[in-house]
């Protein structure tokens, strides 16, 4: 809501928000839709559709994307969204890490924005600046962000152009949060990311579908993305 307040919409009834949707724009390239929710007792009345139509109309970018749950997918298909690829949430229960990370630097200002723009496909520097207020580490050109949550601590975005740096960043994250349940959202077809997560004790718990509004061309995400910024951020 701080980054894109005009993209956060809701429908109010009986003095409460009953349905909501958010949008964040990354320059003129990508609009990302997230947090599409309707209270159970108000579902099936078209509220989510009204919000989706409104955020699509406001987007004005070359690509509009989202990560769809099984419940929401029929609505998005009816609006013209098509599949790009699966995306999964992986969770790790608290457990110790055998050896600490090496070669890690903590530096809020160090993210290769040109590389991130290439990897992500758009300029998301405003989002990265916001996330850097929490925890950020880098190893050579690779970097990872972390933020705390009430249910689990979250790693992402986690971007690496070298598998060894990716592992070092994962060790950094887990060494700081080993006593908490931790979470990553990753693309299962990116075998390096999935194998690394599994080796450190993560297991998949939920699968969504990454979708794009046609006529944009579906494309697989860059394999340097080991973990995304979150379903709400793309």
N, C-alpha and C positions, 0 to 999 in steps of 0.2 A: 504494500500500500504506500510505502514511502517512495518507491521507485516509479510507480505508474498508477497514481491515485485515480485517474480518469478511466483506467481499465478495470477497476474493481467495482463490480455491480452486484446489487442484491435486490430482492423483492421482499417487501415487508407486508405482513398481514397480522392482525390481532396483536400489534405492538411488538413483533419480533421478526427477525430476518428468517425467512422460511426457505430461501433458495439463494445461492450466490455463485459467482464465477469471477475469476481474475484473469487479467492479461498483462504480460510484460513484453515490451517491444525492444528488440535489439537492432537499433538503427532502423533503416528502411528495409532490412533483409528478412527478419523473422519476427513474427508475433507468436508468443507462446501462451496457450490457454491452460489454466490449472484451477484447482480447488472448485470444481463444479459439483455442488452439493445441494440436495433438497431434503428437508426433514421428512422422515418416513411417512408421516400422516398426510403430507401434501404431494407425494409423488403421483405420477400418472395424470397430472392436470396441465401439463405443458409449460410449467414454469422454467425448467431447465432449457427447453427449446427456445423460449423467449429470450433468455439470457444469452444463449449461444448465438442466436441471430444478431443480437445487439453487439456482442464483442467482435463477431466477424465483421460486421458493418464498420466498426470503429478501427479495425486493424490497419488497413492500408499498407500492407507489406507484401513482398513477393512470395513469402511462405507463411503459412499458418499451421502450427503443429500442436500436438497434445499427446499425452500418454493416457490411453483409455482403459478403464476397468471393463470387465465383462458386462457389468450392469449398464455402463454408459455407452458402450460401443454401438448398439443398434441406433441410438440417437445420432451419433456422429456419422455413421454410414449414411443415414437418411439425409444428412446435411451436405454430403459430398466428400467426406473424408475417406482416404484409402490407407491401407496398411503399409508401413515401412518395415518394421521388424519387431520382434518381441523385446521386452525389457523386464528385468526381474529385480525384486527386492531380496537381498541376502542378509541374513541376521546371524550374529555370533553371540553365544551366551558367554558370560564372564569366565575368563580363564587366563592364566599367566602366559606371557610371551617368553620363549626360551632364551632369546638373546636380543639385546637392544639394537636400535638402529644406529648406523654410522653414516657419516657424510651428509648429515642433515643440517640445514641452516634455518633459523627462524627469522624471517624478515618480511614485514608487512608490505614493503615496497617492491619486492622482487617477484614479479610474474612476467614472463615474456608475452606481452600482449599481442605481438604479431603472430607468435606461434598459436596462442589461444584463439585468435580470430581465424586462423587457418584451420585449426582443429574443429572448432565449434561451428564455423560457417558464418559468423557475424560478430560484431563488436559487443561484447558483454562486459566491458570494463567497469561500468557503473555497478553491476551486480557483484563483480569480483571485489570491488572496493568496499561494498557493503559487507560481504562475507569475511573480508580480511579483518574486520573488527573482532572476530572470534579467534580462531587459530589458523595459522598458515605456515607451511613449511615448504622448502624446496631442496632438490638435489640436482645439481647441474641445471638443465633447462626444465626439468620435471617439477611439478608442484601439486600440493594437495591442501584442501581446506577442511576444517572440522568445525562443527557446532554442536552444542549440547541440547538434549531434549529430555522431556520427562519420562519417555518410554525407552529411548536409546540415544546414544551419541552417534552422530552421522558423519561419515567421511564422503566428501564430495563438494565441488568437482575434484577429481583425482585424475591428473593428466600426466602421461609419461611417454617420452620418446625412446626410452631404454628400459627393458624389463628389470634390470638390476636396480635402477632408480625407483621404479614402481614398487618393488619389494621393500626397498629402504623406507619409502614413505609410508607403506602399510605398517611396517614395524614401528615407525615413529608414532603413528596414530594409536596402535594397539598398546604400546608401552605406556602411553599416557592415559589410556582409557580401559585397561584390562579388567578393572573391577566393575565395569558397566556393560550392559548389553549394547552391542554396536551394530551398525547397519550400513550397507552400501547398495546403491541402485546401479546395476550394470547390464550390459548387453551380453546374453549368454553365448552368442555366436562369436564374440571376441574371446577366443580360447585362452589367451594369456591372462586376461582379467579373471575369467571364471576359474581357471586352474589355480591361480594364486589365491583367490578368495577361499576356495575349497581347502587348499593346503593349510591355511591359517585358521580353519575351523568354522568358516561361514557356510550356511546352507540356504538354498532358495526357499522362500516362504510365500511368495506372491508373484504372479506373472501378469503384466499388462501388455498392451499393444501400442507401439509408437505409430502415430498416424499423421498424415499431412492432408491438407485440404486440396483436392484436385482443382485446377489443372497443374499444380506444382508437381514436379517429377519426384517420385519416391527415391530415396537414396539411403544407403547404409551409413551409419555414423562412422567417423574416423576411428581406427583401431587404437589410436593413442588415448582415447577416452576410456580409462579404466573404470571410472565411476562418474556419474552425472551429478549435477548440482541439486537434483531433486525432481520428483515428478511435476512439481509446481513451476519449475524454472527451465526445464528442458535440458 
